[in-house]
Each structure stands twice: as C-alpha cells, then as structure tokens.
Amino acid sequence: MKILHLIFSLNVGGSESMMVDIANRQIIYNDVYVYIVNSTYNMILLNSLNKKIKIHLFNRKEGSKNPLKIIEINSAILKIKPDIIHCHDSDINKILFIHPFIKTLLTVHAIDLPLVRVAKFNKIIAISSAVREYLLGKGLKNISINYNGIDTSALQYKRAQINNEVFRIIQVSRLNHIIKGQNILLEALSQLIKIHKITNFHVDFVGEGQSLSFLEKLVTKYRLENKVSFLGIKDRSFIYSNLRNYDLLVQPSIIEGFGLTVAEGMAAKIPVLVSANDGPLEIIQNGKYGFYFKKGDASDCANQIKYIMSSPEKKKQITENAYQYCLNNFDINKTVDNYYKEYQNIINKT
C-alpha cells in the first residue's frame, strides 16, 4: 500500500510524535511518504523518521495563502498517486483540493480545533472518546476511535519503588501554559512549601515553547529556583530511558484530548497525576490507574501530590495495574493495525 502522511508542521508534540511512530512501522510493509507543508519542523523529530520514508518539505510560510504553493502541494500528491492520504490537521482542507481523486483519512488529535470542510474526508478518526464526543457534538457522524499508542517494548520501567530523599517529579509537554497548565503545577509547588511544609521535591519540565519566559518568572516569584529545572526538548530515547527514574509524572493541562505522556508514565511504572480533563481521565479510567485533581485548581494539585508522596502502598498498587492496562490498550502496534484496517475499508469501499 502507498501511504502518504500529510501534516502542516513537525514540531515536537503529541500528534507529530504519533505520526512519526506510525510511519516508522508502516514502512516495513508499505511505501510511506511524509509531506510537511510549512517551514516549521524539529530536526530531532525529522531525523527520527526511517530513512526509507520519502520526505518532502514544502517550506510554505505558516498561514500563507499563496496559490502557487497550494498548487505545488496538490500536484506533488497527484504525482505519486497514494492509495490513502492520512491527514493530521483538522483544517488541512484549506490547502487540500484533490478529494475526488484520492481517498483520505483524518485523525483529530484534540478538542476545540478548527474543522474545515471535514465532511469531505472519507473517514474521521478520534484519538479518544472525549474527542469523539466533541466531534459528534459538531454534527459529524461515523466517528471511530483509535487510541494513540506508545512503543511499550522500548520504554524502560521502574523495577522497584525506592524511597529517595528527594521526590522527583517530571512534566513533559509543550511549554504553553494556557493549554498545558504548567503555571498550575508551579503554584501547587509553592503551596507544598508554604502550606504543607514539604520541601523534599524537585520538578523537571521537559519541552520548549512560548511560555518559557513566563514560567521562569513564576519560578522566581514563588522562589522555586532550587526546586525546578527546565530541561528543554529531549528526544524520545531520553524520555523512554529516564521516565523510570522519577517518582511522579504530572500533566496539569487545561485542554487535553488524550495525553500521550500520561500513557508513557504508566508504561514506565511511575504514578501519574492529571487534571480532570476528559482525555487524561479516560486514560486513567477516572482514577483506577492514576490520580487526578480539579482542572485549574492548584490547591487540589498540591493536596494530591502530598497524598501520593505519603501513600507508597497505594502508589505501588495503582502503578502495577496501570502498567498492565497500558500494555493492553496503548501499544503502538495496536494503533498501527487499527489504522491499516481503516485504510483498507476506505480503499475497498465503493
């Protein structure tokens, strides 16, 4: 099968990482192309694509309406005649005008995204029940769910719970506090010290983004300089090797359709704490496989961190069960198999 993945950019994020993982497995048995529309891409992620995958960088300026560039993109697609175009942006139809000639599938990776002529796609996939409900609420029909997956075989996990002097916390996501809520976690850390008198912790933020300066100022405001580190972007191998060295993963998002890093934490056998968004709550099954706090509530976040730090037996029980649940539901091979079945259904449909 000739598969084309079409995406606006390749910055480090859940949808982009997911596309790379899927493409790298599909190339084993298929011809795979990755077309990146805009001139925004992360070289670490770009270089992580299998060398057999045919990559085309169109280097369009983000938001450009240049008709010549749009014609170039559509012409390049028609030239290779893929069996299926797998699109990863819900407004990609702004530049895609060849639906009558080639079958298309759209994966919607989050809620509250612009939906541009999405009815033109032959099939729409949601990455969670939360995203599916959002799409159904917009009047769309026949929406299937395919969970984002992780390479559970490559992710190293914690062999035993160790009582370290310093409780190590990690937060992995794009530094955009309006969406990802890193400011909520920083405020919670301040409350741990001032209200709960807890000081034996350290938090590593992994990622980059427009909120870095704002978050650094909050660190200074809350006097957390010795408690917080910003590590910048780290590649997948770093995440998969080092998650097990932490005692807790926190995902304090304000908006989150799924939360791939939450599943990664579960696979690393460390406890996860998420804000009460439908996507992350779905992953941890409303508290069965992880902990949660009220969305946007720093006090509740602090309370939950305190509880996790003081409840080793509860933490051990949940993480062991979460690990097995993750293997059964969020393995990348299952995700890839489900997509292949969807491709075949679309192609064979008359």
Phi, psi and omega in degrees: 000141178259113187246130175245124172263124182243124184214147181292311184220170179230052172283167180284116180192173184298313182293321181292315178297322179297316180299317180298314180298318180294311182300320182295334176271327180293332184293343180298322185236003185222166168272123186236134177238146173233116179250121180252118190287309188267168182272030180241108179206147180268126186294328178298314180291320179299316182288346179279352175289140178306138184295343179280344179286135180272115186252136176233121177259113182275340175054038174288139174294132184304128180085357182295142176249020180302113184295331180294321178292322179295319177296319179301316182295312180294324178294320179296324179292314180297329182295321182273344178050065180291154174288329181210139170253119178261110184262145185238013176229130186288351176243024181294342179294350174299334182236357184255118185232028185239025180305321182296343188254335185223141180288144184226148174227137178244129169260124177263118190264353184201169175267168178060033177263154174293135181244098186260108176049041185292341179296344179287341179289145179290333179206143176240131179245134173257145183273357178197167176296325179299316179292321179299316180297323177298315181292320177298324178293340176271005177092004179279156183231167175056050180262123177261161179247133171222108183298142169299145183239163177232160179278085185295334180287337182266343186275118181284140184241159181290125183281328180204151177283125182244133179274088179278158177295326180250126179278114187265125182242142178232144175228122185239113175180173174298138180280082178221091190295335180296326179259316188267346169071027180300331178297328177296317179295319179297319178295323178295322178297319177300320180290327176303320181283310188284321185263315186265354178059035178255125183231353185271060178218161172212139183241130173253125173262122180251121180141171175224166180163180189291344184267004185304310182299317179299316182291323177297323177293324176294321177302316178294317181301316183272002180057051182251018186306324181270001184246350187227139173229139173257112187268352183075192180286137174235143181286172185299324181296324177295313181299312184294332181274330191252346180304323183297342182277357181258163181258348182195138170250129180245130175237095188267031189304146171274322177231128181202118180279334179214273180115074185300324182293335177295314177297323179296320176298319178298319180291337178273001180061039170243149180293149179239141177236121184235157170283157188282062169267150183301319182297301178299323177298326177296320180297315183268009177053052175055037175106354180290326184239018179181184181246156179214159177226163181298132183303127177079005185256099182295325180296316179292324176299314179298317179299319181291320177298317178301316181297315181297318180297330186257008184231069185298322182291317177297319179299316181296316181298313183293317184293323178295315179293322180295323179300311180294320179297320180296315179302322185281337189238337188236027177281138185299327181295325177293319178299314182296317179299318180296320178294320180298320177296320178296317177303312182297319179298320180293313183294321184278347181287129181265000000 
